[in-house]
């Protein structure tokens, strides 16, 4: 299948060519036809599978098929994103796909001066990309009206729910009561929270599950190094950062404190790095991302705020200095490499207490991650075994009851 077969307008096909898209990805070929037919969509698509274009392409086509009435005003298509970084990346895609049209686009996120958003509420915008928190501020202040919204797109809904935006998303959905369609994209549909939320905002949705084809999975080489402690992990990290083929690397840690600690250690050891974390001023965020994208700083130390929305085509390696808390976050982290058709490498540094989440990740990706050893940095300890689950209360009571019966029989004898 090619993009022309999806019945997209010629100006969209020109933008697609300019972007270098050769043929639709799995999620694009699945999502675009039902979206153009006016159906609600509930889609599962991992990061790096082309899902942004999967909703932007039909959104632009919808606007071309149904031009704005002269008397109408306001936003016609609203895309909600969990983080500023993802909103900015999505906005760039929107701008490029709408490049050869006369459609107007805009973005609303936190960390930006309120005055810069004034023209959005005063004028007509065809496609708006926004983060829930800042947008809701404008709704509450009655400086933003949702009544003209025709499409509501919830991008990475699972992430927004994890971040506690569920009530905000429901409120914005209720405010956009005139909309014709809702498209919800999530990394996984296995979460009960996503399923419950989808029931409240979608009407008879087409459910899509875009499993990455084998050739896509093979683009990212994954393995783990068993580590005895944090000091051992630091030695392994330094080994890889000093390799010639490790040209641009995202190093993930769990907390902001760890970002400060690790970035300081790397700098003291001669590794120039930038860093990214939550609750960071917008100017500093943009400065860090710019330094990383340009190659001025080749190492980015980040919390999971960068696991979604950081779209850099030439990231050679992702290193999990701290393992993520959940398996789906692991997929989003490693999705920062192996983008734009290139190969990538994902290395995880695993301590004994990480083995439980490692097992969950292996079940999630459907394969056992290879264990590798760096010469001179082999672990002193054997791989930790996963602790067995304690029996539930009912089971424990049954066990105790059986033991009591046995003791009573012995006493009678």
HELIX and SHEET records of a PDB file:
HELIX    1   1 UNK A    3  UNK A    6  5                                   4    
HELIX    2   2 UNK A   10  UNK A   19  1                                  10    
HELIX    3   3 UNK A   26  UNK A   36  1                                  11    
HELIX    4   4 UNK A   51  UNK A   65  1                                  15    
HELIX    5   5 UNK A   84  UNK A   97  1                                  14    
HELIX    6   6 UNK A  114  UNK A  117  5                                   4    
HELIX    7   7 UNK A  118  UNK A  122  1                                   5    
HELIX    8   8 UNK A  132  UNK A  140  1                                   9    
HELIX    9   9 UNK A  157  UNK A  162  1                                   6    
HELIX   10  10 UNK A  166  UNK A  175  1                                  10    
HELIX   11  11 UNK A  192  UNK A  201  1                                  10    
HELIX   12  12 UNK A  214  UNK A  217  1                                   4    
HELIX   13  13 UNK A  230  UNK A  241  1                                  12    
HELIX   14  14 UNK A  256  UNK A  268  1                                  13    
HELIX   15  15 UNK A  282  UNK A  294  1                                  13    
HELIX   16  16 UNK A  304  UNK A  306  5                                   3    
HELIX   17  17 UNK A  327  UNK A  334  1                                   8    
HELIX   18  18 UNK A  352  UNK A  354  5                                   3    
HELIX   19  19 UNK A  355  UNK A  365  1                                  11    
HELIX   20  20 UNK A  393  UNK A  412  1                                  20    
SHEET    1   A 7 UNK A 105  UNK A 108  0                                        
SHEET    2   A 7 UNK A 125  UNK A 131  1                                        
SHEET    3   A 7 UNK A  75  UNK A  81  1                                        
SHEET    4   A 7 UNK A 151  UNK A 154  1                                        
SHEET    5   A 7 UNK A 181  UNK A 186  1                                        
SHEET    6   A 7 UNK A  41  UNK A  45  1                                        
SHEET    7   A 7 UNK A 206  UNK A 210  1                                        
SHEET    1   B 7 UNK A 273  UNK A 276  0                                        
SHEET    2   B 7 UNK A 299  UNK A 302  1                                        
SHEET    3   B 7 UNK A 249  UNK A 252  1                                        
SHEET    4   B 7 UNK A 317  UNK A 320  1                                        
SHEET    5   B 7 UNK A 344  UNK A 350  1                                        
SHEET    6   B 7 UNK A 220  UNK A 226  1                                        
SHEET    7   B 7 UNK A 370  UNK A 371  1                                        
END                                                                             
